[in-house]
Structure formats: structure tokens, C-alpha cells
Amino acid sequence: MAHSLRGRLLAWVMLPLAGAVVFDGVVSRQNAEATAAVVQDRLLLGSARIVAEDLRFEDGVIADPIPPSALELFQSGEADRVYYRVVTSDGRTITGYPEFPLSPARLQPETSQFFDTVVRGQPVRAVIYLQPVLTETGIQPVRVQIAQTLQGRTALAKSLWMHALMQQLATLALVALLVLVGLRSCLKPLLRLRDAMLERRPGSLHALEIGAVPGELSPLVGAINEYAMRLERHTMVQQTFIQNAAHQLRTPLTLLTTQVSYAIRASDTAGRAESLAAMRQTVQQSVRLVNQLLTLSSAEVHGPADQPGAHARLDDVARQVLVDLAGRAQSRQIDLGFECTATEVEVRGDAVTLHEIVMNLVDNAIRYTQPGGIVTTRIVVAPGFATLTVEDNGPGIPESERERVLERFYRLADQDSDGCGLGLAIVKEFTSQLGARLTLRTAAGGTGLAVDVAFSSER
């Protein structure tokens, strides 16, 4: 299932904003209810004062004509009920609703207090105001109570809250629109990268060139270009392998065809046997050539098979190689020896790669040393590294040629051997990948060749 990067970025931006809007909505609702309560309280107090100011003493009694202006303050679109009650200091109701409960508050003259109560089964908000009235016996305090039901206050609070909420939602929508526009602008480099990839010709491995890119995209472009370079190297190795295989197999296949034709024309048994022996040798050389080509190609493409930090026993690998090549050395009457200065020698690398290195060095030494010669494999251990030396007393390699023999298919002009010129090239590739140091020198006896490979033994 595809995920939209633009959608995910928008979600990460808008979700916190939406949470802020929800929080602000809760706070706005509380503020709206508090504002509506203050408005109602002020209306109640204003109405109570209007009523209190019209109180007067006439004909021996306190008269309270409720002025219309006192009740007009509560006019609104909501069907609220207004209750009032005027009571003298001795508890006599002058006017109003007797069922309106009296507040037990004790007040000073011209002071007020708000309270909640219930009238006729409905919750109301009420105010009590104490008004002093001059009578024939002196000043008498009169209690004025005004109450209103809560429908209007609830409607006002809802209206204020909805107005604030709509503003918040409008702001959120505007922010979302601006974020979308910003994301579209900011994602243009990514779209250019996509277009550049789509416009590439099949098989094109050149580096991407899309102009200036944001710092966040630079690692991605760099990774794509690095992969293109690795893929190009991989392709070149494959092409080189095909060219080398075609070039190197052309000669043995042509020779094999000639040998087969000679065997067919030969009328005597000895001639056929000689042709078959030559054919067998040509096939063996071709098989070895193909195997070495595959080994070299695998080394160049995949690198060593070990995991980073892997270690293996070099002494065990060397002993196994010598056992495998003992028959070949015996057939050439070569003295195959092994020396090791430690019981166990563990070096950095995997066993398969180490086996290829030792196998090619020892096989080369046996192949290019004259019959009756000596080939010695030696392992010397020192702090931090171990050195593998394969030494022979053969014709050796001139110092001027030692760099060139590490190239593939290069062979000395004066050497007569069935070698393919790949053994040392394979060793060079594997030692380079393991971080080992490869050195060619003259053997200790003054003749022959000694090849040293210094491996790291630190973990």
C-alpha cells in the first residue's frame, strides 16, 4: 500500500494544530460560559438597583411599583422567566413571588450577593440587594431579590463558543491550505529527482544531475550516484569476464578442434592415443582457465564472502591446501613442506577466501617449479599480524616483472607452463579485499620466488 509523503507531512503538521484547536475549544467554551454568567449577573444587579431606587414610603407603607425598565433589561430571544420579590426587614413580602426563596445572606446596606436557587422547579440565577428606605420611624432595610432562568445564559454561552470555534476552524483550514502550498513547493526537488530517474535511458549509468537540491535530498542523490557507479563497475567486470573468456577459450577450443580432427584422421592406435592425451590436457587446461575466470570474476563483483569482523584459522586452511595438492606435487617430485611458528593462527578473513589465496599461491609454486624442486609454505606470527610465505627454488620472477605478473593473463615470455596467468591476479584481488599486504621477493636461497601475504590478526 502506497503512502503519500505529502499526506504524512500534512498529517504531522495538522494533527498537533488540530489538538491545539480542540484544547482551545474546551477553553473557549469555559470562557464563553463565564462571560455569559457575568452578563447575566450584571443584568440582575442592574435590575435590582432600578427596583431598589424606586422604593419609597407612602401612606405609612413602603410602596414598590416595579418599573418597566427593570424588566426590559432581560428581553432576549430566549423564553426566560424573571422572578422578583421585595421583602421588608420583618419578613413581610411587599411585592413579587412568594415562592421565590429568600437568601439567608446577611448584607450591609447597598450591597449585593449572587446565588443559585430553584423557583417553580426551574434552576435560576438570583441576586439579593439590600436597600435602606427612610420611613417615619427611621431607616428600614429592604431586601430586593431578582432571578432569571438559565436558557438565555446558556444560549449566549453557546453563541460565543460557536463563534470562537468557527474562527479556530477557519484558521485551521487556512493553515492547512498554506501548508499544502508550502509542501508542494518544498517537494518540487523530489519531483525533479523522480522525473530525472524516469527520463534516464535504459542502461544509462551516468550520475544524476538535477541542479541544486536541498540538504535532506543530497544523501539520497549521493546514494543513487554511488549505486550507479557500483553497478557500472559490476557491468564492466561482467563485460571484461565475457571478453576474457571469449579471448582465452578461443585458442584451446581451436586447438581441441585440431586435435580431434587429427585423431579422426589417425589410422594407427598410437597416433589416436597421442591425440586423446593431448585433448585431455587441453580440456584440463580449459577447465582450470574457466574456474579461475569464475573465481576472479566473483572476487571482483561480490568481494570476500566473510562478514565484517570475521576471523578464520590460517594454519588449518594451509594444511588442507597442502593435503589437496600433495598428489600434484608428488607427480612432479616436488618436496612440499610446511612450517608454522604457532599452534593456532587466527587472522581476519573467512575460510573460503583464505583457501583461494593459499591454493593459488601453492599451485603456482608447484606449477612453475622444475621437477625435483622444493616448495615451502611458512606462517610466521608477530604481534598484530601473521605472514604467510610460499617459497620455491624455481626460476623466480625478475624484479622488473613483479608488478606486471599481478595483472591478469600476464605470463613471462621464457616460462613454459600450462598456467593461465590468473593465479597471482586472483591472490591480489582477494588480499586487497581483506586488507592484507602482498609482496613478491627473491627466495632466501638467492633463487626462486617467495610470496609474502601479511594478514591482520587483531580483532
TABELDA-V982317 format. One record per residue. N is the residue number from 1. RES is the residue in one small letter. PHI is phi in radians with two decimals (999 if undefined). PSI is psi in whole degrees, 0 to 359 (* if undefined). OMEGA is omega in radians with two decimals (NA if undefined). Layout:
N;RES;PHI;PSI;OMEGA
N;RES;PHI;PSI;OMEGA
//
This chain:
1;m;999;124;-3.08
2;a;-1.33;144;3.09
3;h;-2.04;137;3.12
4;s;-1.50;122;3.09
5;l;-1.12;321;3.11
6;r;-1.09;317;3.14
7;g;-1.12;319;-3.13
8;r;-1.20;319;3.09
9;l;-1.11;318;3.13
10;l;-1.10;320;3.14
11;a;-1.12;317;-3.13
12;w;-1.16;332;3.10
13;v;-1.43;317;-3.00
14;m;-1.41;330;-3.12
15;l;-1.08;314;3.06
16;p;-1.09;322;3.12
17;l;-1.14;319;3.11
18;a;-1.11;321;3.07
19;g;-1.09;321;3.10
20;a;-1.14;322;3.11
21;v;-1.13;319;3.12
22;v;-1.09;314;3.12
23;f;-1.07;315;3.13
24;d;-1.14;327;3.10
25;g;-1.13;319;3.10
26;v;-1.11;315;3.13
27;v;-1.14;320;-3.14
28;s;-1.12;322;3.11
29;r;-1.11;317;3.11
30;q;-1.11;319;3.11
31;n;-1.14;321;3.14
32;a;-1.13;318;3.11
33;e;-1.14;320;3.12
34;a;-1.15;320;3.12
35;t;-1.13;315;3.13
36;a;-1.08;322;3.12
37;a;-1.15;319;3.11
38;v;-1.12;318;3.13
39;v;-1.07;314;-3.14
40;q;-1.11;319;3.13
41;d;-1.09;321;-3.14
42;r;-1.20;323;3.08
43;l;-1.13;318;3.13
44;l;-1.09;315;-3.13
45;l;-1.14;319;3.11
46;g;-1.09;318;3.12
47;s;-1.13;319;-3.13
48;a;-1.12;321;3.13
49;r;-1.19;321;3.10
50;i;-1.06;315;3.13
51;v;-1.12;316;-3.09
52;a;-1.13;323;-3.12
53;e;-1.20;338;3.14
54;d;-1.60;0;3.09
55;l;-1.22;137;3.12
56;r;-2.67;160;-3.13
57;f;-1.74;117;-3.13
58;e;-2.37;135;3.06
59;d;0.93;37;3.04
60;g;1.47;2;3.13
61;v;-2.35;161;3.07
62;i;-1.52;120;-3.14
63;a;-1.68;144;-3.14
64;d;-2.41;77;3.02
65;p;-1.32;114;-3.11
66;i;-1.21;113;-3.14
67;p;-1.22;142;3.12
68;p;-1.02;328;-3.10
69;s;-1.11;335;3.14
70;a;-1.20;328;-3.13
71;l;-1.64;339;3.13
72;e;-1.17;340;3.11
73;l;-1.07;333;-3.03
74;f;-1.63;6;-3.12
75;q;-1.18;128;3.12
76;s;-2.74;180;-3.14
77;g;-1.38;356;-3.12
78;e;-1.76;147;-3.10
79;a;-1.46;71;3.12
80;d;-1.56;148;3.03
81;r;-1.77;139;3.11
82;v;-2.00;129;3.13
83;y;-2.06;145;3.09
84;y;-2.48;161;3.11
85;r;-2.83;130;3.11
86;v;-2.00;125;-3.01
87;v;-2.28;136;3.09
88;t;-1.37;175;-3.09
89;s;-1.17;335;3.13
90;d;-1.58;11;3.07
91;g;1.55;8;-3.14
92;r;-1.51;130;3.10
93;t;-1.40;119;3.11
94;i;-1.36;314;3.13
95;t;-2.76;163;3.09
96;g;1.96;201;-3.03
97;y;-1.77;116;-3.12
98;p;-1.12;333;-3.12
99;e;-1.34;354;3.09
100;f;-1.28;111;-3.06
101;p;-1.09;141;3.10
102;l;-1.39;143;3.09
103;s;-1.38;137;3.12
104;p;-1.42;5;-3.06
105;a;-1.14;144;3.07
106;r;-1.84;117;-2.99
107;l;-2.07;159;2.95
108;q;-1.56;156;3.13
109;p;-0.97;141;3.12
110;e;1.05;33;3.01
111;t;-2.11;163;-3.07
112;s;-2.38;166;3.07
113;q;-2.70;138;-3.14
114;f;-1.70;149;3.10
115;f;-2.75;161;3.10
116;d;-1.87;140;3.12
117;t;-2.67;189;-3.13
118;v;-2.26;132;3.09
119;v;-2.25;125;-3.14
120;r;0.93;38;3.06
121;g;1.40;5;-3.14
122;q;-2.01;137;3.07
123;p;-1.22;140;-3.12
124;v;-2.39;160;3.00
125;r;-1.87;130;-3.00
126;a;-2.31;160;3.07
127;v;-2.35;142;3.04
128;i;-2.05;135;-3.10
129;y;-2.28;131;-3.11
130;l;-1.76;117;-3.08
131;q;-2.01;122;3.06
132;p;-1.37;133;-3.13
133;v;-2.12;132;3.14
134;l;-1.39;120;3.10
135;t;-2.07;182;-3.11
136;e;-1.23;341;3.13
137;t;-1.76;359;-3.13
138;g;2.23;195;-3.13
139;i;-1.46;128;-3.12
140;q;-2.11;125;3.10
141;p;-1.28;135;3.11
142;v;-2.12;134;-3.13
143;r;-1.65;125;3.10
144;v;-1.97;122;3.12
145;q;-2.07;131;3.07
146;i;-2.20;136;3.13
147;a;-2.38;153;3.11
148;q;-2.48;141;3.05
149;t;-1.19;173;-2.91
150;l;-1.76;4;-3.09
151;q;-1.07;315;-3.12
152;g;-1.13;318;3.12
153;r;-1.11;318;3.12
154;t;-1.09;318;3.14
155;a;-1.13;319;3.12
156;l;-1.13;317;3.12
157;a;-1.08;319;3.13
158;k;-1.14;319;3.14
159;s;-1.11;314;3.12
160;l;-1.10;319;-3.13
161;w;-1.16;316;3.14
162;m;-1.10;322;3.12
163;h;-1.11;315;3.11
164;a;-1.14;321;-3.12
165;l;-1.16;320;3.13
166;m;-1.11;322;3.08
167;q;-1.10;318;3.12
168;q;-1.12;317;3.13
169;l;-1.14;321;3.10
170;a;-1.11;319;3.09
171;t;-1.10;318;3.12
172;l;-1.09;317;3.12
173;a;-1.11;319;3.12
174;l;-1.12;318;3.11
175;v;-1.09;318;3.12
176;a;-1.06;317;3.13
177;l;-1.10;315;-3.14
178;l;-1.15;322;3.11
179;v;-1.13;318;3.11
180;l;-1.06;316;3.11
181;v;-1.09;316;3.12
182;g;-1.11;319;3.12
183;l;-1.12;320;3.13
184;r;-1.07;320;3.12
185;s;-1.22;318;-3.09
186;c;-1.24;334;-3.11
187;l;-1.55;1;3.12
188;k;-1.04;319;3.08
189;p;-1.05;325;3.11
190;l;-1.18;321;3.09
191;l;-1.17;323;3.07
192;r;-1.12;321;3.09
193;l;-1.10;318;3.09
194;r;-1.06;314;-3.12
195;d;-1.10;321;3.13
196;a;-1.11;322;3.11
197;m;-1.19;320;-3.13
198;l;-1.20;331;-3.10
199;e;-1.45;352;-3.13
200;r;-1.17;138;3.10
201;r;-1.23;148;3.09
202;p;-0.99;131;-3.14
203;g;1.52;355;3.14
204;s;-1.27;132;-3.10
205;l;-2.18;16;3.14
206;h;-1.31;160;-3.11
207;a;-1.19;149;3.10
208;l;-1.22;137;3.07
209;e;-2.30;97;-3.10
210;i;-2.11;20;3.12
211;g;1.38;201;-3.11
212;a;-1.21;134;3.12
213;v;-2.20;152;3.08
214;p;-1.06;157;-3.13
215;g;-1.02;328;-3.14
216;e;-1.19;333;-3.12
217;l;-1.59;345;-3.10
218;s;-1.01;316;3.09
219;p;-1.06;323;-3.14
220;l;-1.18;314;3.12
221;v;-1.09;318;3.11
222;g;-1.08;320;3.13
223;a;-1.16;320;3.11
224;i;-1.11;316;3.13
225;n;-1.15;321;3.11
226;e;-1.13;319;3.11
227;y;-1.13;321;3.11
228;a;-1.08;321;3.11
229;m;-1.14;317;3.12
230;r;-1.12;320;3.13
231;l;-1.15;323;3.10
232;e;-1.13;317;3.09
233;r;-1.09;318;3.12
234;h;-1.05;316;3.14
235;t;-1.14;320;3.13
236;m;-1.12;321;3.11
237;v;-1.10;318;3.12
238;q;-1.10;316;3.13
239;q;-1.11;319;3.11
240;t;-1.10;319;3.12
241;f;-1.07;316;-3.13
242;i;-1.11;316;-3.13
243;q;-1.13;316;3.13
244;n;-1.11;315;-3.14
245;a;-1.06;316;-3.13
246;a;-1.11;318;-3.10
247;h;-1.22;316;-3.05
248;q;-1.33;332;-3.12
249;l;-1.50;344;-3.12
250;r;-1.07;316;-3.09
251;t;-1.15;309;-3.14
252;p;-1.13;327;3.12
253;l;-1.21;321;3.07
254;t;-1.12;316;3.11
255;l;-1.10;320;3.14
256;l;-1.12;321;3.10
257;t;-1.08;317;3.12
258;t;-1.10;317;-3.12
259;q;-1.15;321;3.09
260;v;-1.12;317;3.14
261;s;-1.08;320;3.12
262;y;-1.13;320;3.14
263;a;-1.13;323;3.14
264;i;-1.18;321;-3.11
265;r;-1.37;338;-3.07
266;a;-1.15;132;-3.12
267;s;-1.70;342;-3.11
268;d;-1.82;157;-3.10
269;t;-1.16;322;-3.11
270;a;-1.12;319;3.13
271;g;-1.14;320;3.12
272;r;-1.16;319;-3.14
273;a;-1.11;319;3.11
274;e;-1.11;320;3.12
275;s;-1.17;319;3.13
276;l;-1.13;321;3.10
277;a;-1.12;319;3.11
278;a;-1.15;321;3.11
279;m;-1.11;319;3.12
280;r;-1.08;317;3.13
281;q;-1.12;320;3.13
282;t;-1.13;318;3.12
283;v;-1.13;318;3.12
284;q;-1.08;317;3.10
285;q;-1.10;321;3.14
286;s;-1.16;319;3.12
287;v;-1.09;315;3.13
288;r;-1.11;320;3.12
289;l;-1.06;314;-3.14
290;v;-1.10;317;3.14
291;n;-1.08;318;3.14
292;q;-1.21;324;3.07
293;l;-1.08;316;3.13
294;l;-1.14;320;3.12
295;t;-1.10;315;-3.14
296;l;-1.14;318;3.13
297;s;-1.12;319;3.11
298;s;-1.12;321;3.13
299;a;-1.13;321;-3.11
300;e;-1.29;327;-3.06
301;v;-1.50;309;-2.99
302;h;-1.70;339;-3.07
303;g;1.37;183;-3.14
304;p;-1.13;150;-3.05
305;a;-1.41;354;-3.07
306;d;-1.38;157;3.02
307;q;-1.42;155;3.11
308;p;-0.97;130;3.12
309;g;1.56;2;-3.12
310;a;-1.28;148;3.11
311;h;-2.29;153;3.13
312;a;-2.55;162;-3.13
313;r;-1.45;108;-3.14
314;l;-1.19;323;-3.13
315;d;-1.14;320;3.10
316;d;-1.12;317;3.14
317;v;-1.08;315;-3.12
318;a;-1.09;315;3.13
319;r;-1.06;318;-3.12
320;q;-1.14;319;3.11
321;v;-1.10;317;-3.13
322;l;-1.13;324;3.08
323;v;-1.13;317;-3.12
324;d;-1.14;326;-3.07
325;l;-1.73;3;-3.11
326;a;-1.06;320;-3.14
327;g;-1.10;318;3.13
328;r;-1.16;318;3.12
329;a;-1.12;320;-3.14
330;q;-1.13;322;-3.14
331;s;-1.13;335;3.10
332;r;-1.78;9;3.11
333;q;0.99;41;-3.14
334;i;-1.76;134;3.11
335;d;-1.40;111;-3.07
336;l;-1.78;112;-3.07
337;g;-2.06;164;-3.14
338;f;-2.49;133;3.11
339;e;-2.32;140;3.13
340;c;-2.58;133;-3.08
341;t;-1.55;2;-3.14
342;a;-2.47;156;3.14
343;t;-1.24;318;3.12
344;e;-2.28;132;-3.14
345;v;-2.21;107;-3.13
346;e;-1.87;127;-3.10
347;v;-2.23;167;3.14
348;r;-1.32;128;-3.12
349;g;2.41;168;3.11
350;d;-1.74;160;-3.03
351;a;-1.13;324;-3.11
352;v;-1.13;313;-3.13
353;t;-1.14;317;3.10
354;l;-1.07;322;3.12
355;h;-1.09;318;3.13
356;e;-1.12;320;-3.14
357;i;-1.10;307;-3.09
358;v;-1.13;319;-3.11
359;m;-1.07;315;-3.12
360;n;-1.20;321;3.13
361;l;-1.15;312;-3.11
362;v;-1.18;320;3.13
363;d;-1.11;318;3.09
364;n;-1.07;315;-3.13
365;a;-1.07;316;3.12
366;i;-1.14;319;-3.04
367;r;-1.19;322;-3.03
368;y;-1.75;359;3.07
369;t;-1.60;137;-3.12
370;q;-1.11;151;3.09
371;p;-0.93;139;-3.10
372;g;1.52;3;-3.10
373;g;-1.43;187;-3.09
374;i;-2.22;132;3.06
375;v;-2.20;122;-3.10
376;t;-2.12;132;3.05
377;t;-1.86;127;-3.02
378;r;-2.31;139;3.06
379;i;-2.15;122;3.14
380;v;-2.04;128;-3.07
381;v;-1.81;134;3.06
382;a;-2.37;164;-3.13
383;p;-1.00;120;3.06
384;g;1.60;345;-3.14
385;f;-2.72;165;3.08
386;a;-2.34;137;-3.08
387;t;-1.92;124;3.03
388;l;-1.69;127;3.12
389;t;-2.16;128;3.01
390;v;-2.00;116;-2.99
391;e;-2.16;140;3.09
392;d;-2.41;168;3.09
393;n;-1.93;33;3.13
394;g;-1.38;200;-3.09
395;p;-1.21;341;3.12
396;g;1.30;185;-3.13
397;i;-2.25;127;3.09
398;p;-0.99;147;-3.09
399;e;-1.04;327;-3.13
400;s;-1.21;342;-3.09
401;e;-1.79;356;-2.97
402;r;-1.20;331;3.07
403;e;-1.30;323;-3.06
404;r;-1.28;330;-3.11
405;v;-1.20;347;3.08
406;l;-1.42;351;3.08
407;e;-1.42;151;-3.12
408;r;-1.20;140;3.07
409;f;1.17;9;3.10
410;y;-1.53;130;3.11
411;r;-2.33;148;3.11
412;l;-1.18;142;-3.04
413;a;-1.17;330;-3.04
414;d;-1.66;9;-3.13
415;q;-1.72;133;3.11
416;d;-1.94;99;-3.09
417;s;-2.64;161;3.11
418;d;-1.55;17;3.13
419;g;-1.19;161;-3.10
420;c;-1.82;352;-3.09
421;g;1.35;25;-3.12
422;l;-2.04;345;-3.02
423;g;-1.03;308;-3.11
424;l;-1.24;330;3.07
425;a;-1.12;321;3.09
426;i;-1.14;316;3.12
427;v;-1.06;317;3.14
428;k;-1.05;316;-3.11
429;e;-1.12;314;-3.10
430;f;-1.22;319;3.14
431;t;-1.15;324;3.10
432;s;-1.10;319;-3.13
433;q;-1.22;331;3.12
434;l;-1.52;357;-3.10
435;g;1.30;19;3.12
436;a;-1.52;163;-3.11
437;r;-1.91;124;-3.09
438;l;-1.84;129;-3.12
439;t;-2.38;136;3.04
440;l;-1.93;134;-3.14
441;r;-2.63;171;3.08
442;t;-1.33;141;-3.11
443;a;-1.10;162;-3.05
444;a;-1.07;330;-3.12
445;g;-1.34;358;3.14
446;g;1.65;345;3.08
447;t;-2.25;160;3.12
448;g;1.53;187;-3.06
449;l;-2.22;139;3.02
450;a;-2.13;127;3.11
451;v;-1.96;122;3.13
452;d;-1.88;135;3.04
453;v;-2.21;114;-3.11
454;a;-1.71;116;3.14
455;f;-1.76;147;3.04
456;s;-1.40;135;3.12
457;s;-1.96;8;3.13
458;e;-1.44;142;3.10
459;r;-1.59;*;NA
//
